[in-house]
Amino acid sequence: MTRFTIITLTLVALLAAGLVLGGGYAGAALFYITVFTFFMDKIAGLAAPDAPEGAEFPAGLGLSVVLGLVHFPLLFGGALTIGSGRLEAWEGVALFFGLALFLGQVSNSNAHELIHRGARAPRALGVAVYTSLLFGHHASAHRLVHHVHAATDRDPNTARLGEGFWRYAARAWAGSFRQGFRAEQALSARKRRLHPYAIYGGGALAALVGVGLLGGPSALLAYVALCIYAQLQLLLSDYVQHYGLMRAPREGGRLEPMGARHSWNARQGFSSGLMLNAPRHSDHHANPGRAYPGLRLDREAMPILPHSLPVMAVLALVPPLWRRVMDRRARAWTRAASFAPEPVLAE
């Protein structure tokens, strides 16, 4: 837990100082989550340790709650500060991109962790984080659609082989919104409860109105831009981690179960610590309730990305370059997997 705590809260401290003091702190935060993270990932000694079979790992809930709570002053305080005009141009740019990367890489990963928790309060905090990013429907679509249909054509967040990111992003956003709504509608009809999309919409509207009243049009524009940037990174994460890996059909029309070979993973320790082990994606799909400190990485059974998840996300922004790097790997893995038994990742 020490690794996760130091890596994430150092970034939080730099961003908070950038909000309050401006100056070099905003630039330091941006440097930390980009250049510093890139080079720290290159240090082999910081590779994330594997979780031994049967070992007990801490739940990590305390850090998740702290990160969930600090998300709101950073997001809304950042929008108001950037929109206020009191910062120099370079300070505003550095603060915007540092915050946006934090929201997309750390807050997104943490909210993802929270919505998978069994207790109601952590789940509600995760939903609130996604709602504040104007992306509340993801809390429904991820659990009720993605985890059920990942690595199939029925999942809007699974990228097809050869599909460019920008085409995927539009399809995934709209598809996850629709399918998440339908899944929640069926549950609401049975349980006679308020439809969660009403909460997502109401929360988003309250956030937009509040920022607009407090900070005016400039702050509102900054807020919306931060949310769009964060959503883009969330979609990039799904795109990279599920690109071109599909479940094979079996006799009777059924598909093979979701397994180790149906998600891309990254082994780099620093960025993995920053994203609460989100790059250990295969084990998460096999065991959605497993807390992030205990996620395993089997380098033999799981597809491994050639670079860290943030680096691969940058490559994905240029579809021809992405396909050159990833298509042959996806095809090779698919061919190899068709002749190998599916490893089982059990509790």
Secondary structure, 3 states (H helix, E strand, C coil): CHHHHHHHHHHHHHHHHHHHHCCHHHHHHHHHHHHHHHHHHCCHHHCCCCCCCCCCCCCCHHHHHHHHHHHHHHHHHHHHHHHHCCCCHHHHHHHHHHHHHHHHHHHHHHHHHHHCCCCHHHHHHHHHHHHHCCCCHHHHHHHHHHHHHCCCCCCCCCCCCCCCHHHHHHHHHHHHHHHHHHHHHHHHHHHCCCCHHHHHHHHHHHHHHHHHHHHHHHHHHHHHHHHHHHHHHHHHHHHHHHCCCCCCECHHHCECCCCHHHCCECCCHHHHHHCCCCCCHHHHHHCCCCCHHHCCCCCCCCCECCCCHHHHHHHHCCHHHHHHHHHHHHHHHHHHHCCCCCCCCCC
